[in-house]
Amino acid sequence: MTDPNAPNVLSIQVDRATDAPIGDQIHASLRQAILDGRLAPGQRLPSGRDLAAQLGVARGTVRVAYERLIAENLVFGAGPAGTRVGARPPVGRANDEAPLDGPLAAFTRPYSSTPLPFQMGVPAHDAFPTKLWARMRARAVRADAITYTAYADPRGEPALRAQIASHLAVSRQMQCHPDQILVTSGYRHGLMLALTALRAHGRKAWIEEPGYPLGRRALELIGAALEPVPIDAEGMRVKDGIARAPDAFLALVTPGQHAPLGVTLSPARRHALLDWAAAREAWVIEDDYLGELQLDGRAAPALAAGEGANRVIHIGSFSKTLSPALGLGFVVAPRSLAERLVEVSAVLAPAPNRTTQLAVTEFLADGHFLRHLRRMKALYAERRNLALAHVSEFLPNSLAAGLGVIAPLPQLADDNAIVDVARAHGLAPSALSAWHLRRTHAQRGLLLSVTNLRLDNIDAACAKLASIVASH
């Protein structure tokens, strides 16, 4: 007879090829088994050690999944009798009432809250010019309230587009007309506009390996055929891309500072990429990831600056320089593609709310943005040096990269499991392996943003992370 408490009756499947954290997958499988009645009230769950061994994951990952079930009153700890299913589990939701947020599992939670230590993609919460922004926002609200009530320009406010054009001429050496600029709600909005305008469905696309997971997923969602191109100390290895997929329709790149390795695309590689695009009539989508926040020397000009810019769509955002809460970014379209992008924007996804645009216009026009960038570079350089010194004590091969620290792990380490446990303890590192399309060859490691590591929290955050890493 089969033991009803045996771990194999749970049939928990762990898919390491998806972006969903392993801990979330284990929790979801157990939760559904309880709600479906496949795990009966009072039934004993396998020990954390046994289940971790069966699934090939860290014990801490299973422990966090169990703790979440306990918090939901689905299971309870019975001391020496183990962890058991609740005697009266709550009635499960009907299928049409089940949470529909599965695709959000790859994002760092919680949302709409203060950033956590090591969380990537968010600027320093304590260094945002709150009082100055509040005054400008208040003036923008009043100005918006007393002006016309017709539909706003779907490309974005003309004054803001003019300010962005002027700023790009100084900071990114780009010469563009304000009519080539479309204001967006951020990077993802801009990427959607670009891919829609290019009609990229079913076309081949180069992506960086490793590369930004959300950019990769966007291409997958539109049905593009992905060709990962390796990254080295000079950025994307363009020759490898040409050898593997010379007929690709587009390349999605982060040339200013690679995400996440922080390297800058070398001049030779820049020319090779733009020459390939011109010869093949292909497109380059430039994600200007941290392009304006270069901590080591002066930032390289944008790909969309100078010769070859007619094949480049430049996407920028204020999320990492100011705040993702603003929900504001921009696209600079080459002249040949500008009207198509404008049409997509006007019909499907116009510029976001006018009030924020007006406030950012004033912030740029009065010189506050450039001063803010200067202060942030100095602050982030200081915090990166401090973080590198701390992290190197327990992960000695760590190195600085962009606004963060990369901490390599042994290839047998489960960086996703470490991330799951860290999130349960109020930290938000990212798993380096999740940035690879080909997971079997992915480097294991932790990506640790330094932007929100301060003197009052860095000791505790690093000590906690060191303990979690040691336990794995």
TAPEDA-V131162 format. One record per run of one state. SS is the DSSP state (hx for helix, st for strand, lp for the rest). FROM is the first residue (numbers start at 1). LEN is the number of residues. If there is no record, write none. Layout:
ss=SS from=FROM len=LEN
ss=SS from=FROM len=LEN
This chain:
ss=lp from=1 len=6
ss=hx from=7 len=4
ss=lp from=11 len=11
ss=hx from=22 len=15
ss=lp from=37 len=7
ss=st from=44 len=1
ss=lp from=45 len=3
ss=hx from=48 len=8
ss=lp from=56 len=3
ss=hx from=59 len=13
ss=lp from=72 len=3
ss=st from=75 len=3
ss=lp from=78 len=1
ss=hx from=79 len=3
ss=lp from=82 len=1
ss=st from=83 len=3
ss=lp from=86 len=9
ss=hx from=95 len=3
ss=lp from=98 len=4
ss=hx from=102 len=5
ss=lp from=107 len=10
ss=st from=117 len=2
ss=lp from=119 len=6
ss=hx from=125 len=3
ss=lp from=128 len=2
ss=hx from=130 len=17
ss=lp from=147 len=11
ss=hx from=158 len=14
ss=lp from=172 len=6
ss=hx from=178 len=3
ss=st from=181 len=4
ss=lp from=185 len=2
ss=hx from=187 len=12
ss=lp from=199 len=5
ss=st from=204 len=6
ss=lp from=210 len=3
ss=hx from=213 len=9
ss=lp from=222 len=3
ss=st from=225 len=8
ss=lp from=233 len=2
ss=st from=235 len=2
ss=lp from=237 len=1
ss=hx from=238 len=8
ss=lp from=246 len=4
ss=st from=250 len=4
ss=lp from=254 len=13
ss=hx from=267 len=14
ss=lp from=281 len=2
ss=st from=283 len=5
ss=lp from=288 len=21
ss=hx from=309 len=3
ss=st from=312 len=6
ss=lp from=318 len=6
ss=hx from=324 len=3
ss=lp from=327 len=2
ss=st from=329 len=4
ss=lp from=333 len=2
ss=hx from=335 len=13
ss=lp from=348 len=6
ss=hx from=354 len=12
ss=lp from=366 len=2
ss=hx from=368 len=24
ss=lp from=392 len=7
ss=st from=399 len=3
ss=lp from=402 len=2
ss=st from=404 len=5
ss=lp from=409 len=6
ss=hx from=415 len=10
ss=lp from=425 len=2
ss=st from=427 len=1
ss=lp from=428 len=2
ss=st from=430 len=2
ss=hx from=432 len=4
ss=lp from=436 len=3
ss=hx from=439 len=3
ss=lp from=442 len=3
ss=st from=445 len=5
ss=lp from=450 len=8
ss=hx from=458 len=14
ss=lp from=472 len=1
